[in-house]
Amino acid sequence: MITLAESLVSDEPAALVQNAGGNSDVILICEHAGRLLPGFIGSLGVDDEAMSSHIAWDLGAAELSLLLSKLLDAPLVMQRYSRLVYDCNRSFEAKDAIVEGSDDVFIPENSSLSASQRQKRHDMVYQPFFEAIREIIEHRIAAKRQPVIVTIHSFTPMYKGQRRTIDLGILHDSDSRLADNLLSLTQEADDYRAARNEPYSAEDGVTHTLITHGIKNKLANVMFEIRNDLLSDENAQETWAKRLGSLINHALESMGSK
């Protein structure tokens, strides 16, 4: 009998690019879209329950990103491989780029990796993803367009025994232009609760993509975190895609860019 972990082993390219020629200035990025395991590693030694949980990927984020890509007509770059192989929203130097454990789940194949093993994961998983994003950005800048970086994530309702009460987190690093405009648009919302830099912030090391592709290129950027129980079915995902699409369009209009 083939287990889930075994069925996830794949040699698919790390980066999946959708709608590369989309008309929107927005470039959507989903770092934790997939939970595949590259063939050169095979199983990480964790059970099927762990590979189905949020420690392996951001539940609902891929579906939401695809809907938003269609709605905005925006290019989308998604990472196929599990964050347990390599977290593409972390720098190579970050200790949690490759975690030895997550939520009390030990990851045997991540324990005591050599420098060359860490480098191979970076080269095989992170680098193609980075290059796919860089190529879209450079192509648009060459065409005299001003890209806007938007990353999509989801988070768990409970963390370390504490219930999280927000529905939508709007995160930023040193450049808060887009986040400020988005947050101002959410103030009157009565059907969801949004907050700045929750449930994480730059201090938690979660803004690597924003820094690397947004701030370093002087591009407006923002990170969305949606509570994953709000993305549990197609109707919910469509609701949030429309909500985020409207927020993004209105925010960019107020900034003089769309």
N, C-alpha and C positions, 0 to 999 in steps of 0.2 A: 504493500500500500504506500503510495506516494504521500508524504506529509506536506503541509503547507510550506514549511521552510525549504524543502527540496524543490517544490514547484516554483519557488521564487528565484532560484538560481538561473541567471540569464547572461547572455553576452550582448544584450542590446546596448546601443550607444548611450552614454550617461545623460546627455542632454536631448530633450525632446522639444523641438521648436515648432510652434503652431502660428499660422497667419503671419509669417515673417514680413510680408509686404503690406500689412494692415495700415490703414490710412491715419489712425490716431497717432498723436505724438507720444502717447503713453506706451511704455514698454513694461509689460507685466512679467514678474519673476516669481516662481514658486520653488523655493529651495528644497522643500520637504514633501514633494508631490508623490513620490513613489516609495516602494519598499522592496524593490528587487535586490538581489544579492549577486554581485559579479562572479562570473565563473572562476576567476583566478583565486577567489576566496572560498566559495561554496558556502555552506551553512556557517553561521556565526556561533553555533552551539547553543542558541536560545530556543525556547519552545514556541509552538504555534500561537499561543496566547499572547506572548510578547510581540511576535511579529505582526499581530493583528491590532496591536494597541498603539497609543500615541507615542510611545518611545521609539517606534520604528518609522513613523511618518506623521504628517499633519492630516488627521482625518477630515475629509470634506474639502480640503484646500485645492486639490487638483480639479475637482468638479466645479467648484466655485470659480477658479481661475479660467477654465475653459469657457464657461458661460459669460464671464466678464470680457474675455477676449472677443467673443462674437458680438456682444452688446456694444462694446466700444470700437470694434474693428481695430483691435490693438494686437501687436505681436506678443507672443507669450513664450517664455523659456522655462521649461520644467525639468527638474532633476528626477531621473527614473529610479536611482538607487537610494536605499534606505539611509537615513541620517545616522544609523548605527554603523554603517561602513565608513562614512566620512560626512561630517556636517558641513554642507556647502555655504552655510552662513557663519562660518568661523574662519579665522586666518590659520595658516599652516602652523604658526607658532602657538596657537591657543591649545591649552591642555584638553579642552572638551571638543576639539575637532574630531577626535576619535575617543569615545568614552569607554571606560572599562566597566561601567555599570550605570544604570539609569532606573530611577524609581525602585531601588532595591533589587533590580534584575542584573545579575552578573553576566558579562559578555565574554565568554572564554577566549574567543579568537581575537579579542582586542587587548588581551592582557600581555604585557611585556613585549610589545612590538619593537622590532629593531628600527633603527633610523631608515634603513633602506625599505623596509615594509611600509612604514608611514609615508615615505616619499612615493612609493608605488601607488598607494591609495590616492594620494593627492594628484599624481599625474594621470591616473586612469579615471578618477571620479570628479575631482574638483576642476582640473584644468580644462577639460572639454566643455564643461558647463560655463566656466568663466569666459572661454573663448567665444562661445555662442552668443553670450550677452554682449561682449566687447564688439563683435562683428556687427551686430544690429545697431549699436550705438554709433560706431564709426561710420557706417553706411549712411545713417540719417544726418549726422553732423556734416558729412561731405555733401549731402543734398541740401545744405543750408536749413536744416530743421533743428528744433530744440527739443530733444527727447526729455521725457519725464519718467522717472523710475518709481514703480509701484510694486511692492512685494506683498505676497499673500500668505498668511499663516493662520493656523487655528490653535486653540489652547483648551486644556481640560477644565471642566467645571469645578473639579476638586483638585487641590494640590497640597500635599503634606497635611491632610486632614482638615483643611480650610476651604470653605466654599467661596468661589469667586463670584462676585455679584455683577460685574460688568458684562456687557454683551459684545462690545466692540472696543478694542484698543487701537489708538492711533499713535504710532511711535515715530520718533525722529532722533537724529543725532544733533550736530551743531547747526544744521540748516533746518529751521522749523517753518519755512515759508509755506509750504504746501500743507503741513500738519495744522498750522494755525488757521488757515482758511477752512480746512475740513472740520476742525473742532468748532469753529464758529457756526458752521451750518448744522451741527448736531445739537446745538443748545436747546432748540425748540422741539426736539424729537420727544414724543410721548410713548412710543412703542418699543424703544430700545434705549439702553444706557451706554454712552460712549465716554471714554476717559483718555487723557493724555498719558503716554508712556506707562500703560498698564496692559497686561500683568507683568510686563518686563520693561526695562529701559536700557539706554546705552550703557549704563553701569554694569549690566548683566552680560555685556558682550554680544548682544543680538543685532547690532547694527553694522556688521561687517559688509554686507552687500550694499547698504546705503552709502557707506563710506567709500567703498571700492569703485562702485559704478556711478554713484550720484555725486557725492561731495567732491571727490577727486577730479571729476569732470565738470564741476560747477553746474550740475543739473538739479532741478527741483526733485525731491524724493520723499517717499513716505512708506511706512510699513503698516499694514493692516493685520490685526489679530482678532479673529472671530471665535467666540466660544463654540467648541465643536459639537455640542449637543444641539446647537441651532442650525447645524448643517447636516442633519441626520437623514434627510430625504430630498428628492428632487424639487418638491415645492418650496422647501425651506431654502435650498441652494439658489433657486431662481429668485426668491424674494430678496436674498442678500446680494445677489448679483445686480439686480435692478437698483437696490438701495445704494450700493457702493458706486455703481455706474453714475447714478444721478449726483451723488456727492462729488465724485471726481470731476464730472463735467462742469458743475456749478463752481467748484473751487478754481478750476483752471480758467474759466471765464472771468472770474473776479481778479485773477492774476494776469489777465491779458494773454493767456495761452490756452489752446485747445487742440 
